[in-house]
Amino acid sequence: MTNPNPDAGSPDKAPATPEQAARDAAGGTGRAADPTATAVTNTPGGVKRPEDGPRPSLGQLFLANLWAANTVTVTVLALVLAMLVGAVLIIISDPEVLATYSYITARPSDAINASWTAVSEGYANLFKGSIFDPEAFSGWLNGSNGWEPVFAPISETLTYAAPLVFTGLSVALAFRGGLFNIGAQGQATIGVILAALAGFLLPLPPVLHLVVAVIAGALGGAIWGFIPGILKARAGAHEVINTIMLNYVGVYFLSWIIVQNGVQDPERTDAISRAVDGSAQLPRLLGADLRVHTGILLAVAATWFVAWLLNRSTFGFELRAVGANPDAARTAGIGVGKTYTLLMVLAGALAGLGGAQMVLGTTAAALTPLVVAQIGFDGILVALLGRVKPWGVLLAALLFGALQAGGNRMQSYSGISLELVTVLQALIVIFIAAPALVKAIFRLRAARAARLQTSLAKGW
C-alpha cells in the first residue's frame, strides 16, 4: 500500500540538511531565516505586532505628529496665515511702497526692500508694544531709563486682556450649555453702570468700597443675563434675538443715565459722569506708572472657577448635558429651563465683571457713552478662538490684548492704521474657525485623535 505522505514518518527518509531546516524555519520561501528578525505574535484580532521590537522615542512621536491637524498646529498656522495676509495689507496700504511696484520689472529690489522694511518695522513695533522692547531693556541696563519701560508692553497687554477674559468666558460658558450669548456687550454695559454708581455714590471705606463696586458690576450683568434666560426657559424665546435687543437697551440706558442729576459731572457739560472714588478702584500691580491692575488676577481666578464649574461640579455636568442634547437631559430628569436660567445668570455676571473693570481699573474712571468699547463683541471672538474652553479663552484674550497693545505702537511708530489690528483679529478667527482650510493649505495629516475617533466609529 502506498504511503500518502512519504515524508512523514518514513524510516527510509534521509535526515534534513541544515539548509533545508533553515528553509523550513523561514516558512518555505526559499530564503534563510533572519537571525535579527523580531518575534511577531498574533493578537486576538488577527493583527501582528512586534513583541520586543524597538519602540519610538518621545522625540520621534513628537516629530511624527508635529505636522498633523491637531489643535496647536492649526492655531499656530492660522496665526501665520493671518500675519501673511496682514503683511500684504500693510504693503498695499502704504503709497510709498506701492510706488516702487510701478517699475518692478526695471528694479525689483526696490519693491522687495520697501515691502520688507514696511512689514518688518510694523510687526517689530507690534512685538515691542505688546511683549518686549529690547531698546528699553538695554536702556535699563546702562542706566538711561528705569525698569518701568521694560515691563510697559506686558502691562499694556494684560490691561487690555483682563476684561476680554470675562466677556470671553461669558460667551464660552453659555455656548457649552447650548446657548449663544450675543448679549455680553449689553451685560457688560449694565455692569459698568452699576459698578460706577457704587463707586462714586456710596461712601464706604476703601476695601469694602471696592468689593461692593465689583459685586455691583457682577449683579448688573447677572440681571441683564437673567432676562433672556428666563424668557428662554419659560417662553422658548430665542436667546440670540433677546440678547441683541438688550444690547441696544443697555447702550441707550447708559447714554441716558450719564446726563442725570447726581450722576453727571457738575463741572462738565458733555456726557460724562462723576469720577469713581479712589477707594473703589482696583489697585495697580506694578506701581503708579504702569496700568496693569489686580483685575488680571481676578480674570485668572474666574478662569479657574469656570473650568472647575464645567468639569468638576454637578451643575457643570447638567450644563454640558443640556448643551449636548436638551431632550435627553430632560428625559434624564435634568431641569432644562432651570439650567438655562442659571446659565445665563452666570454668563451675565461674568460679562458684568468685565464691564466693571473698564471703570474700576485704569482704562477709565468715569462713565462715557463709549466706556465699554467693544469688549462684549470681542469676547465672542475670544471665545471662538479659545474653542470655548476656559483656559483657551484666557490665552486667546492674552493674544487679543497683545494685538491691541502692539497695534497702538504700530500706529504711532510705523503709521499703520489701528484698524489693521482688527483685520488681523478677524483673519485669525476665520482661519481657526475653518481648520479644513488650514489643513488643505499646509497639507496637514489627520490628527492622531481624529484617526482614533474614526477607527472607533468604524469598529475594530
C-alpha positions as CSV (number, residue, x, y, z in Angstrom):
1,M,0.0,0.0,0.0
2,T,1.4,3.4,-1.0
3,N,2.0,5.9,1.8
4,P,0.1,9.0,1.1
5,N,2.7,11.1,2.9
6,P,6.1,9.6,2.2
7,D,7.9,12.4,4.0
8,A,6.1,11.9,7.3
9,G,7.4,9.0,9.5
10,S,9.2,7.2,6.7
11,P,12.1,5.2,8.2
12,D,13.9,5.5,4.9
13,K,13.7,9.4,4.8
14,A,17.2,10.9,4.9
15,P,17.7,13.5,7.7
16,A,17.2,17.1,6.6
17,T,20.3,19.0,5.9
18,P,20.9,22.4,7.7
19,E,20.0,24.3,4.6
20,Q,16.6,22.5,4.4
21,A,15.9,23.1,8.1
22,A,16.7,26.8,7.6
23,R,14.3,27.0,4.6
24,D,11.6,25.3,6.7
25,A,12.1,27.7,9.5
26,A,11.7,30.6,7.1
27,G,8.3,29.4,6.0
28,G,9.3,27.5,2.9
29,T,10.0,30.7,0.9
30,G,13.5,29.5,-0.1
31,R,15.2,32.3,2.0
32,A,17.3,31.8,5.0
33,A,15.8,32.9,8.3
34,D,17.0,36.3,9.5
35,P,18.6,35.8,12.9
36,T,17.9,39.5,13.8
37,A,14.2,39.4,12.9
38,T,11.8,40.4,15.7
39,A,9.5,37.8,17.1
40,V,5.9,38.5,16.0
41,T,2.8,37.2,17.6
42,N,-0.8,37.2,16.6
43,T,-3.2,39.4,18.6
44,P,-6.8,38.2,19.2
45,G,-7.9,40.5,16.4
46,G,-5.6,38.9,13.9
47,V,-3.2,41.8,13.7
48,K,0.5,41.0,14.0
49,R,2.6,43.2,16.3
50,P,6.2,43.0,17.5
51,E,6.8,41.7,20.9
52,D,10.2,43.0,21.7
53,G,10.9,45.5,18.9
54,P,12.3,49.0,19.5
55,R,9.6,51.5,20.5
56,P,9.6,55.0,19.0
57,S,11.1,57.7,21.3
58,L,9.2,60.7,22.6
59,G,11.1,62.9,20.0
60,Q,10.1,60.6,17.2
61,L,6.4,60.7,18.3
62,F,6.6,64.5,18.5
63,L,8.0,64.8,15.0
64,A,5.5,62.3,13.6
65,N,2.6,64.3,15.0
66,L,4.0,67.8,14.5
67,W,2.6,68.3,11.0
68,A,-0.8,66.9,11.9
69,A,-4.1,68.7,12.1
70,N,-4.2,69.0,15.8
71,T,-5.4,72.0,17.8
72,V,-2.0,73.5,18.5
73,T,-0.7,73.2,14.9
74,V,-3.9,74.5,13.4
75,T,-3.8,77.5,15.7
76,V,-0.2,78.4,15.1
77,L,-0.6,78.0,11.3
78,A,-3.8,80.2,11.5
79,L,-1.7,82.9,13.1
80,V,0.9,82.5,10.4
81,L,-1.7,82.8,7.7
82,A,-3.2,85.9,9.3
83,M,0.2,87.5,9.6
84,L,0.9,86.8,5.9
85,V,-2.4,88.3,4.8
86,G,-1.7,91.2,7.2
87,A,1.7,91.7,5.5
88,V,0.0,92.0,2.2
89,L,-2.4,94.6,3.6
90,I,0.5,96.6,5.1
91,I,2.1,96.7,1.6
92,I,-0.9,97.8,-0.3
93,S,-1.9,100.4,2.2
94,D,1.4,102.2,2.0
95,P,1.5,104.6,-1.0
96,E,5.3,104.8,-1.0
97,V,5.7,101.1,-1.1
98,L,3.1,100.8,-3.9
99,A,5.0,103.4,-5.9
100,T,8.0,101.0,-6.1
101,Y,5.9,98.4,-7.8
102,S,5.3,100.7,-10.8
103,Y,8.8,100.0,-12.0
104,I,9.3,96.5,-10.5
105,T,10.4,95.0,-13.8
106,A,13.3,97.5,-14.0
107,R,14.4,97.4,-10.4
108,P,12.7,94.7,-8.5
109,S,15.0,95.1,-5.5
110,D,13.3,98.5,-4.6
111,A,9.9,96.9,-4.3
112,I,11.3,93.9,-2.3
113,N,13.3,96.1,0.1
114,A,10.5,98.6,0.6
115,S,8.0,95.8,1.2
116,W,10.3,94.1,3.7
117,T,11.0,97.3,5.5
118,A,7.4,98.2,5.9
119,V,6.3,94.7,7.1
120,S,9.3,94.1,9.4
121,E,9.0,97.5,11.0
122,G,5.3,97.1,11.5
123,Y,5.5,93.7,13.1
124,A,8.6,94.7,15.1
125,N,6.6,97.5,16.6
126,L,3.7,95.2,17.3
127,F,6.1,92.9,19.2
128,K,7.8,95.8,21.1
129,G,4.5,97.3,22.1
130,S,3.0,94.1,23.4
131,I,5.7,91.8,24.7
132,F,9.2,93.1,24.9
133,D,11.2,96.2,23.8
134,P,15.0,95.4,23.5
135,E,15.8,99.1,23.5
136,A,14.1,99.7,26.8
137,F,15.9,96.7,28.3
138,S,19.3,97.9,27.1
139,G,18.5,101.4,28.4
140,W,17.7,99.9,31.8
141,L,21.0,98.0,31.8
142,N,23.0,101.1,31.0
143,G,21.0,103.3,33.4
144,S,19.4,105.6,30.8
145,N,15.9,104.6,31.9
146,G,14.2,102.8,34.8
147,W,12.6,99.4,34.9
148,E,9.1,100.6,34.1
149,P,9.6,100.9,30.3
150,V,10.8,97.2,30.3
151,F,7.5,96.0,31.7
152,A,5.3,98.5,30.0
153,P,4.5,96.3,27.0
154,I,3.4,93.4,29.2
155,S,1.5,95.8,31.4
156,E,-0.5,97.1,28.4
157,T,-1.2,93.6,27.1
158,L,-2.5,92.5,30.5
159,T,-4.6,95.6,30.9
160,Y,-6.4,95.1,27.6
161,A,-6.7,91.3,28.1
162,A,-8.3,91.4,31.6
163,P,-11.9,92.5,30.6
164,L,-11.8,90.2,27.5
165,V,-11.2,87.2,29.7
166,F,-14.5,87.8,31.4
167,T,-16.6,88.5,28.3
168,G,-14.9,85.6,26.6
169,L,-15.8,83.3,29.5
170,S,-19.3,84.6,29.4
171,V,-19.8,83.6,25.8
172,A,-17.9,80.3,26.2
173,L,-19.9,79.2,29.3
174,A,-23.2,79.9,27.5
175,F,-22.1,78.1,24.4
176,R,-21.2,75.0,26.4
177,G,-24.8,75.0,27.6
178,G,-26.2,75.2,24.1
179,L,-26.9,79.0,24.2
180,F,-25.3,81.6,22.0
181,N,-24.9,84.7,24.2
182,I,-24.6,87.7,21.9
183,G,-25.6,89.9,24.8
184,A,-22.2,90.1,26.5
185,Q,-21.9,93.7,25.3
186,G,-25.2,94.7,27.0
187,Q,-24.4,92.8,30.1
188,A,-21.0,94.5,30.4
189,T,-22.7,97.8,29.9
190,I,-25.1,97.3,32.8
191,G,-22.2,96.0,34.8
192,V,-20.2,99.1,34.2
193,I,-23.1,101.3,35.1
194,L,-23.8,99.7,38.5
195,A,-20.1,99.5,39.3
196,A,-19.6,103.2,38.6
197,L,-22.7,104.2,40.5
198,A,-21.5,102.2,43.5
199,G,-18.0,103.7,43.0
200,F,-19.0,107.3,43.4
201,L,-22.3,107.3,45.2
202,L,-21.6,105.0,48.2
203,P,-19.4,106.5,50.9
204,L,-17.6,103.3,52.1
205,P,-14.2,102.5,53.4
206,P,-11.5,101.5,50.8
207,V,-11.5,97.7,50.8
208,L,-15.3,97.4,51.4
209,H,-15.9,100.0,48.7
210,L,-14.0,98.1,46.1
211,V,-15.7,94.8,47.0
212,V,-19.2,96.4,46.8
213,A,-18.4,98.0,43.5
214,V,-17.2,94.7,42.0
215,I,-20.2,92.9,43.3
216,A,-22.5,95.6,41.9
217,G,-20.9,95.1,38.4
218,A,-21.4,91.4,38.6
219,L,-25.0,91.9,39.8
220,G,-25.8,94.2,36.9
221,G,-24.6,91.7,34.4
222,A,-26.5,88.9,36.1
223,I,-29.7,90.9,36.0
224,W,-29.2,91.5,32.2
225,G,-28.5,87.8,31.7
226,F,-31.5,86.7,33.7
227,I,-33.9,88.3,31.3
228,P,-33.1,86.3,28.2
229,G,-32.5,83.2,30.4
230,I,-36.0,83.3,31.9
231,L,-37.6,84.1,28.6
232,K,-35.8,81.1,27.0
233,A,-36.9,78.8,29.9
234,R,-40.5,79.9,30.2
235,A,-41.5,81.0,26.7
236,G,-38.9,79.4,24.5
237,A,-37.8,82.8,23.1
238,H,-34.6,82.6,21.2
239,E,-31.6,84.0,23.2
240,V,-29.9,85.5,20.2
241,I,-32.8,87.9,19.4
242,N,-33.3,88.8,23.1
243,T,-29.7,89.5,23.8
244,I,-29.2,91.6,20.7
245,M,-32.2,93.7,21.6
246,L,-31.0,94.0,25.2
247,N,-27.6,95.3,23.9
248,Y,-29.4,98.3,22.4
249,V,-31.4,98.8,25.6
250,G,-28.2,98.8,27.6
251,V,-26.4,101.3,25.3
252,Y,-29.3,103.8,25.4
253,F,-29.7,103.4,29.1
254,L,-26.1,104.3,29.6
255,S,-26.4,107.4,27.4
256,W,-29.5,108.4,29.4
257,I,-28.2,107.8,32.9
258,I,-24.9,109.7,32.4
259,V,-26.7,113.1,32.0
260,Q,-28.9,112.7,35.1
261,N,-28.6,114.9,38.1
262,G,-26.2,113.3,40.7
263,V,-24.5,111.2,38.0
264,Q,-23.2,113.7,35.5
265,D,-20.1,115.6,36.4
266,P,-21.3,119.0,37.6
267,E,-18.3,120.7,36.1
268,R,-18.8,119.3,32.7
269,T,-21.5,120.0,30.0
270,D,-20.8,116.9,27.9
271,A,-21.9,113.4,28.6
272,I,-19.5,112.2,31.3
273,S,-20.3,111.1,34.8
274,R,-18.5,111.8,38.1
275,A,-15.3,110.0,38.7
276,V,-15.1,106.8,40.7
277,D,-13.6,107.3,44.1
278,G,-10.1,106.1,44.6
279,S,-11.3,103.7,47.3
280,A,-13.3,101.8,44.7
281,Q,-10.6,101.4,42.1
282,L,-8.6,98.3,41.6
283,P,-5.0,98.6,42.9
284,R,-2.2,98.6,40.4
285,L,0.3,95.7,40.5
286,L,3.5,97.4,39.3
287,G,3.2,100.9,40.6
288,A,1.5,104.1,39.5
289,D,3.5,104.4,36.2
290,L,2.2,101.1,34.8
291,R,-1.5,100.4,34.1
292,V,-1.8,96.7,34.9
293,H,-4.1,96.2,37.9
294,T,-5.4,93.3,40.0
295,G,-8.2,92.7,37.5
296,I,-5.9,90.3,35.7
297,L,-5.7,88.3,38.9
298,L,-9.4,88.2,39.1
299,A,-9.5,87.1,35.5
300,V,-7.3,84.1,36.2
301,A,-9.4,83.2,39.2
302,A,-12.5,83.4,37.1
303,T,-11.0,81.1,34.5
304,W,-10.1,78.6,37.2
305,F,-13.7,78.8,38.6
306,V,-15.3,78.3,35.2
307,A,-13.0,75.3,34.5
308,W,-13.9,73.8,37.8
309,L,-17.6,74.5,37.3
310,L,-17.7,72.8,33.9
311,N,-15.6,69.8,34.8
312,R,-16.0,69.1,38.5
313,S,-19.4,70.3,39.6
314,T,-22.9,68.8,39.4
315,F,-24.2,71.9,37.7
316,G,-21.4,71.7,35.2
317,F,-22.4,68.2,34.3
318,E,-26.0,69.2,33.9
319,L,-25.0,72.2,31.8
320,R,-23.0,70.1,29.4
321,A,-25.7,67.5,29.2
322,V,-28.3,70.2,28.3
323,G,-25.9,71.7,25.8
324,A,-25.3,68.3,24.1
325,N,-28.9,67.2,24.0
326,P,-31.7,69.0,25.8
327,D,-34.3,66.3,25.1
328,A,-32.1,63.6,26.5
329,A,-31.2,65.7,29.5
330,R,-34.9,66.4,30.2
331,T,-35.6,62.6,30.0
332,A,-32.8,62.0,32.5
333,G,-34.6,64.3,35.0
334,I,-32.5,67.5,34.5
335,G,-34.4,70.7,34.7
336,V,-33.6,72.3,31.3
337,G,-35.4,75.5,31.9
338,K,-33.7,76.0,35.3
339,T,-30.3,75.2,33.8
340,Y,-30.9,77.8,31.0
341,T,-31.8,80.5,33.6
342,L,-28.9,79.8,35.9
343,L,-26.5,79.6,32.9
344,M,-27.5,83.0,31.6
345,V,-27.3,84.5,35.1
346,L,-23.7,83.2,35.5
347,A,-22.8,84.3,31.9
348,G,-24.2,87.8,32.6
349,A,-22.3,88.0,35.9
350,L,-19.0,87.3,34.1
351,A,-19.7,89.9,31.4
352,G,-20.7,92.4,34.1
353,L,-17.3,91.8,35.9
354,G,-15.6,92.5,32.6
355,G,-17.6,95.8,32.2
356,A,-16.8,96.8,35.8
357,Q,-13.1,96.6,35.1
358,M,-13.5,99.2,32.4
359,V,-14.3,101.8,35.1
360,L,-12.8,100.4,38.2
361,G,-9.5,99.7,36.6
362,T,-7.1,102.0,34.7
363,T,-9.0,102.3,31.4
364,A,-11.4,105.0,32.6
365,A,-12.5,106.5,35.9
366,A,-15.9,107.8,34.8
367,L,-18.9,106.8,32.6
368,T,-18.9,107.9,29.0
369,P,-21.1,106.6,26.1
370,L,-18.1,104.6,24.8
371,V,-16.7,103.4,28.1
372,V,-17.4,99.7,27.4
373,A,-15.8,99.9,23.9
374,Q,-16.3,96.6,22.1
375,I,-15.3,94.1,24.8
376,G,-18.6,92.2,24.6
377,F,-18.4,91.7,20.8
378,D,-14.6,91.0,21.1
379,G,-15.5,88.4,23.8
380,I,-17.3,86.4,21.1
381,L,-14.1,86.3,19.0
382,V,-12.1,85.4,22.1
383,A,-14.4,82.5,23.0
384,L,-14.3,81.1,19.4
385,L,-10.5,81.5,19.3
386,G,-10.2,79.7,22.6
387,R,-12.5,76.9,21.3
388,V,-15.0,77.7,24.2
389,K,-12.6,76.2,26.8
390,P,-11.8,78.3,29.8
391,W,-8.0,78.2,29.6
392,G,-8.1,78.5,25.9
393,V,-10.2,81.7,26.4
394,L,-7.6,83.1,28.7
395,L,-4.8,82.5,26.1
396,A,-7.0,84.0,23.4
397,A,-7.7,87.1,25.5
398,L,-3.9,87.5,26.0
399,L,-3.4,87.3,22.2
400,F,-6.1,89.9,21.6
401,G,-4.7,92.1,24.3
402,A,-1.2,91.8,22.7
403,L,-2.6,92.8,19.3
404,Q,-4.4,95.8,20.8
405,A,-1.4,97.0,22.8
406,G,1.0,96.4,19.9
407,G,-1.4,98.0,17.4
408,N,-1.1,101.3,19.3
409,R,2.6,101.3,18.8
410,M,2.3,100.2,15.2
411,Q,0.1,103.3,14.6
412,S,2.4,105.7,16.4
413,Y,5.8,104.5,15.2
414,S,5.0,102.9,11.8
415,G,2.0,104.9,10.7
416,I,0.0,101.7,10.2
417,S,-3.8,102.1,10.8
418,L,-5.1,100.7,14.0
419,E,-7.9,99.1,12.0
420,L,-5.4,96.7,10.6
421,V,-5.2,95.1,14.0
422,T,-8.9,94.4,13.9
423,V,-8.5,92.9,10.5
424,L,-5.8,90.6,11.9
425,Q,-8.1,89.5,14.7
426,A,-10.8,88.7,12.2
427,L,-8.4,86.8,10.0
428,I,-7.2,84.7,12.9
429,V,-10.7,83.8,13.9
430,I,-11.6,82.9,10.3
431,F,-8.7,80.6,9.8
432,I,-9.1,78.9,13.2
433,A,-12.9,78.5,12.6
434,A,-12.0,76.8,9.3
435,P,-9.4,74.1,10.2
436,A,-10.1,72.3,6.9
437,L,-8.9,75.3,5.0
438,V,-5.7,75.4,7.1
439,K,-5.2,71.7,6.6
440,A,-5.7,72.0,2.9
441,I,-3.3,74.9,2.5
442,F,-0.4,73.3,4.5
443,R,-1.3,69.7,3.5
444,L,-1.5,68.5,7.1
445,R,-2.1,64.9,8.0
446,A,-5.1,63.9,10.0
447,A,-4.5,64.2,13.8
448,R,-3.9,61.1,15.8
449,A,-7.1,61.7,17.9
450,A,-9.1,62.1,14.7
451,R,-7.7,58.8,13.3
452,L,-8.6,57.1,16.6
453,Q,-12.0,58.5,16.6
454,T,-12.6,57.4,13.0
455,S,-11.4,53.9,13.9
456,L,-13.6,53.7,16.9
457,A,-16.6,54.8,14.8
458,K,-15.9,52.1,12.2
459,G,-15.2,49.4,14.8
460,W,-12.1,47.3,15.4
